[in-house]
Amino acid sequence: MKPPPDRPSEPGKIPLAQRVMDNPFLLLLLGLLVMFVFYTGWGLLEVLSLDQAPLP
């Protein structure tokens, strides 16, 4: 008897997005990493784009 067409005959690899969503600690780490990279990058860009302050 053949398996139904909507079911794969052998289990495949679990996609990366599903593994990340299934692991709350990995999701937390990814969220913190993205926030750190964006805010730090944005802050550095702001500091580097400031004009030099005129001294009296």
mmCIF entry with sequence, helices, sheets and N, C-alpha, C, O atoms, coordinates in Angstrom:
data_MODEL
# 
_entry.id   MODEL 
# 
_entity.id                         1 
_entity.type                       polymer 
_entity.pdbx_number_of_molecules   1 
# 
_entity_poly.entity_id                      1 
_entity_poly.type                           'polypeptide(L)' 
_entity_poly.nstd_linkage                   no 
_entity_poly.nstd_monomer                   no 
_entity_poly.pdbx_seq_one_letter_code       MKPPPDRPSEPGKIPLAQRVMDNPFLLLLLGLLVMFVFYTGWGLLEVLSLDQAPLP 
_entity_poly.pdbx_seq_one_letter_code_can   MKPPPDRPSEPGKIPLAQRVMDNPFLLLLLGLLVMFVFYTGWGLLEVLSLDQAPLP 
_entity_poly.pdbx_strand_id                 A 
# 
loop_
_entity_poly_seq.entity_id 
_entity_poly_seq.num 
_entity_poly_seq.mon_id 
_entity_poly_seq.hetero 
1 1  MET n 
1 2  LYS n 
1 3  PRO n 
1 4  PRO n 
1 5  PRO n 
1 6  ASP n 
1 7  ARG n 
1 8  PRO n 
1 9  SER n 
1 10 GLU n 
1 11 PRO n 
1 12 GLY n 
1 13 LYS n 
1 14 ILE n 
1 15 PRO n 
1 16 LEU n 
1 17 ALA n 
1 18 GLN n 
1 19 ARG n 
1 20 VAL n 
1 21 MET n 
1 22 ASP n 
1 23 ASN n 
1 24 PRO n 
1 25 PHE n 
1 26 LEU n 
1 27 LEU n 
1 28 LEU n 
1 29 LEU n 
1 30 LEU n 
1 31 GLY n 
1 32 LEU n 
1 33 LEU n 
1 34 VAL n 
1 35 MET n 
1 36 PHE n 
1 37 VAL n 
1 38 PHE n 
1 39 TYR n 
1 40 THR n 
1 41 GLY n 
1 42 TRP n 
1 43 GLY n 
1 44 LEU n 
1 45 LEU n 
1 46 GLU n 
1 47 VAL n 
1 48 LEU n 
1 49 SER n 
1 50 LEU n 
1 51 ASP n 
1 52 GLN n 
1 53 ALA n 
1 54 PRO n 
1 55 LEU n 
1 56 PRO n 
# 
_struct_asym.id          A 
_struct_asym.entity_id   1 
# 
loop_
_struct_conf.conf_type_id 
_struct_conf.id 
_struct_conf.pdbx_PDB_helix_id 
_struct_conf.beg_label_comp_id 
_struct_conf.beg_label_asym_id 
_struct_conf.beg_label_seq_id 
_struct_conf.pdbx_beg_PDB_ins_code 
_struct_conf.end_label_comp_id 
_struct_conf.end_label_asym_id 
_struct_conf.end_label_seq_id 
_struct_conf.pdbx_end_PDB_ins_code 
_struct_conf.beg_auth_comp_id 
_struct_conf.beg_auth_asym_id 
_struct_conf.beg_auth_seq_id 
_struct_conf.end_auth_comp_id 
_struct_conf.end_auth_asym_id 
_struct_conf.end_auth_seq_id 
_struct_conf.pdbx_PDB_helix_class 
_struct_conf.details 
_struct_conf.pdbx_PDB_helix_length 
HELX_P HELX_P1 AA1 LEU A 16 ? ASP A 22 ? LEU A 16 ASP A 22 1 ? 7  
HELX_P HELX_P2 AA2 PRO A 24 ? LEU A 48 ? PRO A 24 LEU A 48 1 ? 25 
# 
_struct_conf_type.id          HELX_P 
_struct_conf_type.criteria    ? 
_struct_conf_type.reference   ? 
# 
loop_
_atom_site.group_PDB 
_atom_site.id 
_atom_site.type_symbol 
_atom_site.label_atom_id 
_atom_site.label_alt_id 
_atom_site.label_comp_id 
_atom_site.label_asym_id 
_atom_site.label_entity_id 
_atom_site.label_seq_id 
_atom_site.pdbx_PDB_ins_code 
_atom_site.Cartn_x 
_atom_site.Cartn_y 
_atom_site.Cartn_z 
_atom_site.occupancy 
_atom_site.B_iso_or_equiv 
_atom_site.pdbx_formal_charge 
_atom_site.auth_seq_id 
_atom_site.auth_comp_id 
_atom_site.auth_asym_id 
_atom_site.auth_atom_id 
_atom_site.pdbx_PDB_model_num 
ATOM 1   N N  . MET A 1 1  ? 0.837  -1.178 0.000  1.00 0.00 ? 1  MET A N  1 
ATOM 2   C CA . MET A 1 1  ? 0.000  0.000  0.000  1.00 0.00 ? 1  MET A CA 1 
ATOM 3   C C  . MET A 1 1  ? 0.887  1.248  0.000  1.00 0.00 ? 1  MET A C  1 
ATOM 4   O O  . MET A 1 1  ? 1.830  1.334  0.786  1.00 0.00 ? 1  MET A O  1 
ATOM 5   N N  . LYS A 1 2  ? 0.596  2.199  -0.863 1.00 0.00 ? 2  LYS A N  1 
ATOM 6   C CA . LYS A 1 2  ? 1.383  3.421  -0.970 1.00 0.00 ? 2  LYS A CA 1 
ATOM 7   C C  . LYS A 1 2  ? 0.948  4.432  0.093  1.00 0.00 ? 2  LYS A C  1 
ATOM 8   O O  . LYS A 1 2  ? -0.224 4.479  0.468  1.00 0.00 ? 2  LYS A O  1 
ATOM 9   N N  . PRO A 1 3  ? 1.903  5.245  0.578  1.00 0.00 ? 3  PRO A N  1 
ATOM 10  C CA . PRO A 1 3  ? 1.499  6.297  1.521  1.00 0.00 ? 3  PRO A CA 1 
ATOM 11  C C  . PRO A 1 3  ? 0.742  7.393  0.786  1.00 0.00 ? 3  PRO A C  1 
ATOM 12  O O  . PRO A 1 3  ? 0.930  7.585  -0.415 1.00 0.00 ? 3  PRO A O  1 
ATOM 13  N N  . PRO A 1 4  ? -0.117 8.114  1.509  1.00 0.00 ? 4  PRO A N  1 
ATOM 14  C CA . PRO A 1 4  ? -0.845 9.207  0.854  1.00 0.00 ? 4  PRO A CA 1 
ATOM 15  C C  . PRO A 1 4  ? 0.127  10.244 0.303  1.00 0.00 ? 4  PRO A C  1 
ATOM 16  O O  . PRO A 1 4  ? 1.225  10.391 0.840  1.00 0.00 ? 4  PRO A O  1 
ATOM 17  N N  . PRO A 1 5  ? -0.245 10.968 -0.755 1.00 0.00 ? 5  PRO A N  1 
ATOM 18  C CA . PRO A 1 5  ? 0.678  11.915 -1.390 1.00 0.00 ? 5  PRO A CA 1 
ATOM 19  C C  . PRO A 1 5  ? 1.038  13.106 -0.501 1.00 0.00 ? 5  PRO A C  1 
ATOM 20  O O  . PRO A 1 5  ? 2.084  13.723 -0.706 1.00 0.00 ? 5  PRO A O  1 
ATOM 21  N N  . ASP A 1 6  ? 0.194  13.445 0.485  1.00 0.00 ? 6  ASP A N  1 
ATOM 22  C CA . ASP A 1 6  ? 0.509  14.590 1.327  1.00 0.00 ? 6  ASP A CA 1 
ATOM 23  C C  . ASP A 1 6  ? 1.473  14.247 2.463  1.00 0.00 ? 6  ASP A C  1 
ATOM 24  O O  . ASP A 1 6  ? 1.952  15.144 3.157  1.00 0.00 ? 6  ASP A O  1 
ATOM 25  N N  . ARG A 1 7  ? 1.758  12.979 2.654  1.00 0.00 ? 7  ARG A N  1 
ATOM 26  C CA . ARG A 1 7  ? 2.698  12.546 3.693  1.00 0.00 ? 7  ARG A CA 1 
ATOM 27  C C  . ARG A 1 7  ? 3.986  12.054 3.052  1.00 0.00 ? 7  ARG A C  1 
ATOM 28  O O  . ARG A 1 7  ? 3.942  11.206 2.160  1.00 0.00 ? 7  ARG A O  1 
ATOM 29  N N  . PRO A 1 8  ? 5.137  12.570 3.488  1.00 0.00 ? 8  PRO A N  1 
ATOM 30  C CA . PRO A 1 8  ? 6.393  12.040 2.934  1.00 0.00 ? 8  PRO A CA 1 
ATOM 31  C C  . PRO A 1 8  ? 6.656  10.632 3.461  1.00 0.00 ? 8  PRO A C  1 
ATOM 32  O O  . PRO A 1 8  ? 6.290  10.300 4.589  1.00 0.00 ? 8  PRO A O  1 
ATOM 33  N N  . SER A 1 9  ? 7.286  9.823  2.642  1.00 0.00 ? 9  SER A N  1 
ATOM 34  C CA . SER A 1 9  ? 7.533  8.442  3.040  1.00 0.00 ? 9  SER A CA 1 
ATOM 35  C C  . SER A 1 9  ? 8.653  8.331  4.075  1.00 0.00 ? 9  SER A C  1 
ATOM 36  O O  . SER A 1 9  ? 8.653  7.410  4.892  1.00 0.00 ? 9  SER A O  1 
ATOM 37  N N  . GLU A 1 10 ? 9.610  9.268  4.043  1.00 0.00 ? 10 GLU A N  1 
ATOM 38  C CA . GLU A 1 10 ? 10.676 9.256  5.041  1.00 0.00 ? 10 GLU A CA 1 
ATOM 39  C C  . GLU A 1 10 ? 10.754 10.625 5.708  1.00 0.00 ? 10 GLU A C  1 
ATOM 40  O O  . GLU A 1 10 ? 10.547 11.648 5.055  1.00 0.00 ? 10 GLU A O  1 
ATOM 41  N N  . PRO A 1 11 ? 11.047 10.646 6.989  1.00 0.00 ? 11 PRO A N  1 
ATOM 42  C CA . PRO A 1 11 ? 11.122 11.940 7.676  1.00 0.00 ? 11 PRO A CA 1 
ATOM 43  C C  . PRO A 1 11 ? 12.320 12.743 7.189  1.00 0.00 ? 11 PRO A C  1 
ATOM 44  O O  . PRO A 1 11 ? 13.428 12.218 7.075  1.00 0.00 ? 11 PRO A O  1 
ATOM 45  N N  . GLY A 1 12 ? 12.090 14.006 6.906  1.00 0.00 ? 12 GLY A N  1 
ATOM 46  C CA . GLY A 1 12 ? 13.149 14.869 6.407  1.00 0.00 ? 12 GLY A CA 1 
ATOM 47  C C  . GLY A 1 12 ? 13.768 15.673 7.534  1.00 0.00 ? 12 GLY A C  1 
ATOM 48  O O  . GLY A 1 12 ? 13.425 15.511 8.705  1.00 0.00 ? 12 GLY A O  1 
ATOM 49  N N  . LYS A 1 13 ? 14.683 16.538 7.152  1.00 0.00 ? 13 LYS A N  1 
ATOM 50  C CA . LYS A 1 13 ? 15.314 17.402 8.135  1.00 0.00 ? 13 LYS A CA 1 
ATOM 51  C C  . LYS A 1 13 ? 14.328 18.480 8.563  1.00 0.00 ? 13 LYS A C  1 
ATOM 52  O O  . LYS A 1 13 ? 13.513 18.946 7.766  1.00 0.00 ? 13 LYS A O  1 
ATOM 53  N N  . ILE A 1 14 ? 14.412 18.866 9.826  1.00 0.00 ? 14 ILE A N  1 
ATOM 54  C CA . ILE A 1 14 ? 13.557 19.933 10.330 1.00 0.00 ? 14 ILE A CA 1 
ATOM 55  C C  . ILE A 1 14 ? 14.138 21.259 9.859  1.00 0.00 ? 14 ILE A C  1 
ATOM 56  O O  . ILE A 1 14 ? 15.337 21.490 10.018 1.00 0.00 ? 14 ILE A O  1 
ATOM 57  N N  . PRO A 1 15 ? 13.318 22.136 9.284  1.00 0.00 ? 15 PRO A N  1 
ATOM 58  C CA . PRO A 1 15 ? 13.825 23.419 8.791  1.00 0.00 ? 15 PRO A CA 1 
ATOM 59  C C  . PRO A 1 15 ? 14.398 24.273 9.921  1.00 0.00 ? 15 PRO A C  1 
ATOM 60  O O  . PRO A 1 15 ? 13.991 24.143 11.076 1.00 0.00 ? 15 PRO A O  1 
ATOM 61  N N  . LEU A 1 16 ? 15.340 25.141 9.581  1.00 0.00 ? 16 LEU A N  1 
ATOM 62  C CA . LEU A 1 16 ? 16.012 25.983 10.562 1.00 0.00 ? 16 LEU A CA 1 
ATOM 63  C C  . LEU A 1 16 ? 15.032 26.895 11.293 1.00 0.00 ? 16 LEU A C  1 
ATOM 64  O O  . LEU A 1 16 ? 15.128 27.048 12.511 1.00 0.00 ? 16 LEU A O  1 
ATOM 65  N N  . ALA A 1 17 ? 14.094 27.501 10.574 1.00 0.00 ? 17 ALA A N  1 
ATOM 66  C CA . ALA A 1 17 ? 13.131 28.408 11.203 1.00 0.00 ? 17 ALA A CA 1 
ATOM 67  C C  . ALA A 1 17 ? 12.287 27.675 12.241 1.00 0.00 ? 17 ALA A C  1 
ATOM 68  O O  . ALA A 1 17 ? 11.977 28.239 13.291 1.00 0.00 ? 17 ALA A O  1 
ATOM 69  N N  . GLN A 1 18 ? 11.915 26.438 11.967 1.00 0.00 ? 18 GLN A N  1 
ATOM 70  C CA . GLN A 1 18 ? 11.116 25.676 12.916 1.00 0.00 ? 18 GLN A CA 1 
ATOM 71  C C  . GLN A 1 18 ? 11.944 25.307 14.147 1.00 0.00 ? 18 GLN A C  1 
ATOM 72  O O  . GLN A 1 18 ? 11.427 25.314 15.264 1.00 0.00 ? 18 GLN A O  1 
ATOM 73  N N  . ARG A 1 19 ? 13.217 24.988 13.952 1.00 0.00 ? 19 ARG A N  1 
ATOM 74  C CA . ARG A 1 19 ? 14.075 24.677 15.101 1.00 0.00 ? 19 ARG A CA 1 
ATOM 75  C C  . ARG A 1 19 ? 14.265 25.890 15.986 1.00 0.00 ? 19 ARG A C  1 
ATOM 76  O O  . ARG A 1 19 ? 14.288 25.764 17.211 1.00 0.00 ? 19 ARG A O  1 
ATOM 77  N N  . VAL A 1 20 ? 14.403 27.081 15.381 1.00 0.00 ? 20 VAL A N  1 
ATOM 78  C CA . VAL A 1 20 ? 14.570 28.309 16.170 1.00 0.00 ? 20 VAL A CA 1 
ATOM 79  C C  . VAL A 1 20 ? 13.293 28.613 16.932 1.00 0.00 ? 20 VAL A C  1 
ATOM 80  O O  . VAL A 1 20 ? 13.346 28.959 18.113 1.00 0.00 ? 20 VAL A O  1 
ATOM 81  N N  . MET A 1 21 ? 12.143 28.489 16.276 1.00 0.00 ? 21 MET A N  1 
ATOM 82  C CA . MET A 1 21 ? 10.866 28.797 16.921 1.00 0.00 ? 21 MET A CA 1 
ATOM 83  C C  . MET A 1 21 ? 10.514 27.782 18.010 1.00 0.00 ? 21 MET A C  1 
ATOM 84  O O  . MET A 1 21 ? 9.781  28.120 18.940 1.00 0.00 ? 21 MET A O  1 
ATOM 85  N N  . ASP A 1 22 ? 11.006 26.578 17.920 1.00 0.00 ? 22 ASP A N  1 
ATOM 86  C CA . ASP A 1 22 ? 10.713 25.555 18.915 1.00 0.00 ? 22 ASP A CA 1 
ATOM 87  C C  . ASP A 1 22 ? 11.598 25.669 20.151 1.00 0.00 ? 22 ASP A C  1 
ATOM 88  O O  . ASP A 1 22 ? 11.274 25.087 21.185 1.00 0.00 ? 22 ASP A O  1 
ATOM 89  N N  . ASN A 1 23 ? 12.705 26.403 20.071 1.00 0.00 ? 23 ASN A N  1 
ATOM 90  C CA . ASN A 1 23 ? 13.634 26.507 21.187 1.00 0.00 ? 23 ASN A CA 1 
ATOM 91  C C  . ASN A 1 23 ? 13.563 27.930 21.766 1.00 0.00 ? 23 ASN A C  1 
ATOM 92  O O  . ASN A 1 23 ? 14.084 28.864 21.156 1.00 0.00 ? 23 ASN A O  1 
ATOM 93  N N  . PRO A 1 24 ? 12.922 28.110 22.940 1.00 0.00 ? 24 PRO A N  1 
ATOM 94  C CA . PRO A 1 24 ? 12.757 29.469 23.474 1.00 0.00 ? 24 PRO A CA 1 
ATOM 95  C C  . PRO A 1 24 ? 14.078 30.135 23.844 1.00 0.00 ? 24 PRO A C  1 
ATOM 96  O O  . PRO A 1 24 ? 14.198 31.354 23.724 1.00 0.00 ? 24 PRO A O  1 
ATOM 97  N N  . PHE A 1 25 ? 15.063 29.374 24.287 1.00 0.00 ? 25 PHE A N  1 
ATOM 98  C CA . PHE A 1 25 ? 16.340 29.975 24.662 1.00 0.00 ? 25 PHE A CA 1 
ATOM 99  C C  . PHE A 1 25 ? 17.109 30.460 23.427 1.00 0.00 ? 25 PHE A C  1 
ATOM 100 O O  . PHE A 1 25 ? 17.757 31.506 23.463 1.00 0.00 ? 25 PHE A O  1 
ATOM 101 N N  . LEU A 1 26 ? 17.033 29.707 22.358 1.00 0.00 ? 26 LEU A N  1 
ATOM 102 C CA . LEU A 1 26 ? 17.664 30.129 21.111 1.00 0.00 ? 26 LEU A CA 1 
ATOM 103 C C  . LEU A 1 26 ? 16.947 31.354 20.543 1.00 0.00 ? 26 LEU A C  1 
ATOM 104 O O  . LEU A 1 26 ? 17.588 32.246 19.987 1.00 0.00 ? 26 LEU A O  1 
ATOM 105 N N  . LEU A 1 27 ? 15.634 31.399 20.681 1.00 0.00 ? 27 LEU A N  1 
ATOM 106 C CA . LEU A 1 27 ? 14.864 32.553 20.228 1.00 0.00 ? 27 LEU A CA 1 
ATOM 107 C C  . LEU A 1 27 ? 15.215 33.790 21.050 1.00 0.00 ? 27 LEU A C  1 
ATOM 108 O O  . LEU A 1 27 ? 15.338 34.883 20.498 1.00 0.00 ? 27 LEU A O  1 
ATOM 109 N N  . LEU A 1 28 ? 15.376 33.627 22.368 1.00 0.00 ? 28 LEU A N  1 
ATOM 110 C CA . LEU A 1 28 ? 15.784 34.738 23.231 1.00 0.00 ? 28 LEU A CA 1 
ATOM 111 C C  . LEU A 1 28 ? 17.176 35.218 22.853 1.00 0.00 ? 28 LEU A C  1 
ATOM 112 O O  . LEU A 1 28 ? 17.402 36.423 22.745 1.00 0.00 ? 28 LEU A O  1 
ATOM 113 N N  . LEU A 1 29 ? 18.100 34.313 22.655 1.00 0.00 ? 29 LEU A N  1 
ATOM 114 C CA . LEU A 1 29 ? 19.462 34.679 22.277 1.00 0.00 ? 29 LEU A CA 1 
ATOM 115 C C  . LEU A 1 29 ? 19.492 35.397 20.931 1.00 0.00 ? 29 LEU A C  1 
ATOM 116 O O  . LEU A 1 29 ? 20.222 36.374 20.766 1.00 0.00 ? 29 LEU A O  1 
ATOM 117 N N  . LEU A 1 30 ? 18.721 34.930 19.991 1.00 0.00 ? 30 LEU A N  1 
ATOM 118 C CA . LEU A 1 30 ? 18.653 35.577 18.677 1.00 0.00 ? 30 LEU A CA 1 
ATOM 119 C C  . LEU A 1 30 ? 18.056 36.975 18.781 1.00 0.00 ? 30 LEU A C  1 
ATOM 120 O O  . LEU A 1 30 ? 18.531 37.898 18.119 1.00 0.00 ? 30 LEU A O  1 
ATOM 121 N N  . GLY A 1 31 ? 17.030 37.143 19.597 1.00 0.00 ? 31 GLY A N  1 
ATOM 122 C CA . GLY A 1 31 ? 16.427 38.457 19.796 1.00 0.00 ? 31 GLY A CA 1 
ATOM 123 C C  . GLY A 1 31 ? 17.389 39.429 20.440 1.00 0.00 ? 31 GLY A C  1 
ATOM 124 O O  . GLY A 1 31 ? 17.472 40.585 20.024 1.00 0.00 ? 31 GLY A O  1 
ATOM 125 N N  . LEU A 1 32 ? 18.117 38.982 21.450 1.00 0.00 ? 32 LEU A N  1 
ATOM 126 C CA . LEU A 1 32 ? 19.096 39.846 22.104 1.00 0.00 ? 32 LEU A CA 1 
ATOM 127 C C  . LEU A 1 32 ? 20.243 40.199 21.164 1.00 0.00 ? 32 LEU A C  1 
ATOM 128 O O  . LEU A 1 32 ? 20.714 41.337 21.156 1.00 0.00 ? 32 LEU A O  1 
ATOM 129 N N  . LEU A 1 33 ? 20.685 39.243 20.385 1.00 0.00 ? 33 LEU A N  1 
ATOM 130 C CA . LEU A 1 33 ? 21.776 39.488 19.449 1.00 0.00 ? 33 LEU A CA 1 
ATOM 131 C C  . LEU A 1 33 ? 21.380 40.501 18.377 1.00 0.00 ? 33 LEU A C  1 
ATOM 132 O O  . LEU A 1 33 ? 22.156 41.401 18.054 1.00 0.00 ? 33 LEU A O  1 
ATOM 133 N N  . VAL A 1 34 ? 20.186 40.356 17.830 1.00 0.00 ? 34 VAL A N  1 
ATOM 134 C CA . VAL A 1 34 ? 19.720 41.294 16.806 1.00 0.00 ? 34 VAL A CA 1 
ATOM 135 C C  . VAL A 1 34 ? 19.582 42.695 17.399 1.00 0.00 ? 34 VAL A C  1 
ATOM 136 O O  . VAL A 1 34 ? 19.996 43.675 16.779 1.00 0.00 ? 34 VAL A O  1 
ATOM 137 N N  . MET A 1 35 ? 19.003 42.795 18.597 1.00 0.00 ? 35 MET A N  1 
ATOM 138 C CA . MET A 1 35 ? 18.846 44.088 19.244 1.00 0.00 ? 35 MET A CA 1 
ATOM 139 C C  . MET A 1 35 ? 20.212 44.718 19.531 1.00 0.00 ? 35 MET A C  1 
ATOM 140 O O  . MET A 1 35 ? 20.397 45.911 19.291 1.00 0.00 ? 35 MET A O  1 
ATOM 141 N N  . PHE A 1 36 ? 21.145 43.958 20.026 1.00 0.00 ? 36 PHE A N  1 
ATOM 142 C CA . PHE A 1 36 ? 22.475 44.472 20.334 1.00 0.00 ? 36 PHE A CA 1 
ATOM 143 C C  . PHE A 1 36 ? 23.175 44.978 19.079 1.00 0.00 ? 36 PHE A C  1 
ATOM 144 O O  . PHE A 1 36 ? 23.754 46.065 19.083 1.00 0.00 ? 36 PHE A O  1 
ATOM 145 N N  . VAL A 1 37 ? 23.124 44.194 18.006 1.00 0.00 ? 37 VAL A N  1 
ATOM 146 C CA . VAL A 1 37 ? 23.806 44.576 16.772 1.00 0.00 ? 37 VAL A CA 1 
ATOM 147 C C  . VAL A 1 37 ? 23.194 45.842 16.176 1.00 0.00 ? 37 VAL A C  1 
ATOM 148 O O  . VAL A 1 37 ? 23.923 46.746 15.770 1.00 0.00 ? 37 VAL A O  1 
ATOM 149 N N  . PHE A 1 38 ? 21.868 45.915 16.120 1.00 0.00 ? 38 PHE A N  1 
ATOM 150 C CA . PHE A 1 38 ? 21.232 47.083 15.510 1.00 0.00 ? 38 PHE A CA 1 
ATOM 151 C C  . PHE A 1 38 ? 21.428 48.338 16.348 1.00 0.00 ? 38 PHE A C  1 
ATOM 152 O O  . PHE A 1 38 ? 21.781 49.383 15.802 1.00 0.00 ? 38 PHE A O  1 
ATOM 153 N N  . TYR A 1 39 ? 21.209 48.268 17.655 1.00 0.00 ? 39 TYR A N  1 
ATOM 154 C CA . TYR A 1 39 ? 21.340 49.457 18.485 1.00 0.00 ? 39 TYR A CA 1 
ATOM 155 C C  . TYR A 1 39 ? 22.794 49.904 18.605 1.00 0.00 ? 39 TYR A C  1 
ATOM 156 O O  . TYR A 1 39 ? 23.069 51.104 18.611 1.00 0.00 ? 39 TYR A O  1 
ATOM 157 N N  . THR A 1 40 ? 23.711 48.977 18.699 1.00 0.00 ? 40 THR A N  1 
ATOM 158 C CA . THR A 1 40 ? 25.123 49.348 18.763 1.00 0.00 ? 40 THR A CA 1 
ATOM 159 C C  . THR A 1 40 ? 25.578 49.938 17.436 1.00 0.00 ? 40 THR A C  1 
ATOM 160 O O  . THR A 1 40 ? 26.296 50.938 17.411 1.00 0.00 ? 40 THR A O  1 
ATOM 161 N N  . GLY A 1 41 ? 25.167 49.329 16.345 1.00 0.00 ? 41 GLY A N  1 
ATOM 162 C CA . GLY A 1 41 ? 25.521 49.862 15.029 1.00 0.00 ? 41 GLY A CA 1 
ATOM 163 C C  . GLY A 1 41 ? 24.924 51.237 14.796 1.00 0.00 ? 41 GLY A C  1 
ATOM 164 O O  . GLY A 1 41 ? 25.585 52.120 14.250 1.00 0.00 ? 41 GLY A O  1 
ATOM 165 N N  . TRP A 1 42 ? 23.682 51.422 15.204 1.00 0.00 ? 42 TRP A N  1 
ATOM 166 C CA . TRP A 1 42 ? 23.023 52.710 15.050 1.00 0.00 ? 42 TRP A CA 1 
ATOM 167 C C  . TRP A 1 42 ? 23.719 53.770 15.895 1.00 0.00 ? 42 TRP A C  1 
ATOM 168 O O  . TRP A 1 42 ? 23.932 54.891 15.432 1.00 0.00 ? 42 TRP A O  1 
ATOM 169 N N  . GLY A 1 43 ? 24.073 53.423 17.130 1.00 0.00 ? 43 GLY A N  1 
ATOM 170 C CA . GLY A 1 43 ? 24.772 54.357 18.009 1.00 0.00 ? 43 GLY A CA 1 
ATOM 171 C C  . GLY A 1 43 ? 26.141 54.740 17.466 1.00 0.00 ? 43 GLY A C  1 
ATOM 172 O O  . GLY A 1 43 ? 26.511 55.914 17.482 1.00 0.00 ? 43 GLY A O  1 
ATOM 173 N N  . LEU A 1 44 ? 26.885 53.767 16.991 1.00 0.00 ? 44 LEU A N  1 
ATOM 174 C CA . LEU A 1 44 ? 28.194 54.071 16.412 1.00 0.00 ? 44 LEU A CA 1 
ATOM 175 C C  . LEU A 1 44 ? 28.078 54.944 15.172 1.00 0.00 ? 44 LEU A C  1 
ATOM 176 O O  . LEU A 1 44 ? 28.890 55.846 14.969 1.00 0.00 ? 44 LEU A O  1 
ATOM 177 N N  . LEU A 1 45 ? 27.086 54.685 14.349 1.00 0.00 ? 45 LEU A N  1 
ATOM 178 C CA . LEU A 1 45 ? 26.865 55.504 13.160 1.00 0.00 ? 45 LEU A CA 1 
ATOM 179 C C  . LEU A 1 45 ? 26.527 56.947 13.557 1.00 0.00 ? 45 LEU A C  1 
ATOM 180 O O  . LEU A 1 45 ? 27.003 57.893 12.930 1.00 0.00 ? 45 LEU A O  1 
ATOM 181 N N  . GLU A 1 46 ? 25.713 57.110 14.589 1.00 0.00 ? 46 GLU A N  1 
ATOM 182 C CA . GLU A 1 46 ? 25.364 58.454 15.053 1.00 0.00 ? 46 GLU A CA 1 
ATOM 183 C C  . GLU A 1 46 ? 26.592 59.182 15.589 1.00 0.00 ? 46 GLU A C  1 
ATOM 184 O O  . GLU A 1 46 ? 26.792 60.358 15.283 1.00 0.00 ? 46 GLU A O  1 
ATOM 185 N N  . VAL A 1 47 ? 27.405 58.511 16.373 1.00 0.00 ? 47 VAL A N  1 
ATOM 186 C CA . VAL A 1 47 ? 28.591 59.135 16.959 1.00 0.00 ? 47 VAL A CA 1 
ATOM 187 C C  . VAL A 1 47 ? 29.590 59.505 15.863 1.00 0.00 ? 47 VAL A C  1 
ATOM 188 O O  . VAL A 1 47 ? 30.183 60.582 15.907 1.00 0.00 ? 47 VAL A O  1 
ATOM 189 N N  . LEU A 1 48 ? 29.776 58.636 14.897 1.00 0.00 ? 48 LEU A N  1 
ATOM 190 C CA . LEU A 1 48 ? 30.730 58.908 13.834 1.00 0.00 ? 48 LEU A CA 1 
ATOM 191 C C  . LEU A 1 48 ? 30.252 59.991 12.868 1.00 0.00 ? 48 LEU A C  1 
ATOM 192 O O  . LEU A 1 48 ? 31.067 60.624 12.197 1.00 0.00 ? 48 LEU A O  1 
ATOM 193 N N  . SER A 1 49 ? 28.945 60.207 12.792 1.00 0.00 ? 49 SER A N  1 
ATOM 194 C CA . SER A 1 49 ? 28.434 61.206 11.857 1.00 0.00 ? 49 SER A CA 1 
ATOM 195 C C  . SER A 1 49 ? 28.277 62.589 12.496 1.00 0.00 ? 49 SER A C  1 
ATOM 196 O O  . SER A 1 49 ? 27.858 63.525 11.816 1.00 0.00 ? 49 SER A O  1 
ATOM 197 N N  . LEU A 1 50 ? 28.600 62.743 13.780 1.00 0.00 ? 50 LEU A N  1 
ATOM 198 C CA . LEU A 1 50 ? 28.508 64.043 14.443 1.00 0.00 ? 50 LEU A CA 1 
ATOM 199 C C  . LEU A 1 50 ? 29.611 64.970 13.942 1.00 0.00 ? 50 LEU A C  1 
ATOM 200 O O  . LEU A 1 50 ? 30.722 64.530 13.644 1.00 0.00 ? 50 LEU A O  1 
ATOM 201 N N  . ASP A 1 51 ? 29.291 66.244 13.857 1.00 0.00 ? 51 ASP A N  1 
ATOM 202 C CA . ASP A 1 51 ? 30.305 67.226 13.514 1.00 0.00 ? 51 ASP A CA 1 
ATOM 203 C C  . ASP A 1 51 ? 31.186 67.499 14.728 1.00 0.00 ? 51 ASP A C  1 
ATOM 204 O O  . ASP A 1 51 ? 30.767 67.297 15.868 1.00 0.00 ? 51 ASP A O  1 
ATOM 205 N N  . GLN A 1 52 ? 32.393 67.953 14.476 1.00 0.00 ? 52 GLN A N  1 
ATOM 206 C CA . GLN A 1 52 ? 33.299 68.236 15.571 1.00 0.00 ? 52 GLN A CA 1 
ATOM 207 C C  . GLN A 1 52 ? 32.791 69.481 16.303 1.00 0.00 ? 52 GLN A C  1 
ATOM 208 O O  . GLN A 1 52 ? 32.414 70.467 15.669 1.00 0.00 ? 52 GLN A O  1 
ATOM 209 N N  . ALA A 1 53 ? 32.783 69.432 17.621 1.00 0.00 ? 53 ALA A N  1 
ATOM 210 C CA . ALA A 1 53 ? 32.286 70.552 18.417 1.00 0.00 ? 53 ALA A CA 1 
ATOM 211 C C  . ALA A 1 53 ? 33.290 71.722 18.372 1.00 0.00 ? 53 ALA A C  1 
ATOM 212 O O  . ALA A 1 53 ? 34.495 71.518 18.523 1.00 0.00 ? 53 ALA A O  1 
ATOM 213 N N  . PRO A 1 54 ? 32.790 72.925 18.167 1.00 0.00 ? 54 PRO A N  1 
ATOM 214 C CA . PRO A 1 54 ? 33.697 74.085 18.176 1.00 0.00 ? 54 PRO A CA 1 
ATOM 215 C C  . PRO A 1 54 ? 34.093 74.421 19.610 1.00 0.00 ? 54 PRO A C  1 
ATOM 216 O O  . PRO A 1 54 ? 33.245 74.500 20.499 1.00 0.00 ? 54 PRO A O  1 
ATOM 217 N N  . LEU A 1 55 ? 35.366 74.613 19.818 1.00 0.00 ? 55 LEU A N  1 
ATOM 218 C CA . LEU A 1 55 ? 35.850 74.950 21.155 1.00 0.00 ? 55 LEU A CA 1 
ATOM 219 C C  . LEU A 1 55 ? 35.918 76.470 21.279 1.00 0.00 ? 55 LEU A C  1 
ATOM 220 O O  . LEU A 1 55 ? 36.236 77.149 20.301 1.00 0.00 ? 55 LEU A O  1 
ATOM 221 N N  . PRO A 1 56 ? 35.626 77.022 22.464 1.00 0.00 ? 56 PRO A N  1 
ATOM 222 C CA . PRO A 1 56 ? 35.669 78.476 22.627 1.00 0.00 ? 56 PRO A CA 1 
ATOM 223 C C  . PRO A 1 56 ? 37.073 79.026 22.612 1.00 0.00 ? 56 PRO A C  1 
ATOM 224 O O  . PRO A 1 56 ? 37.263 80.236 22.738 1.00 0.00 ? 56 PRO A O  1 
# 
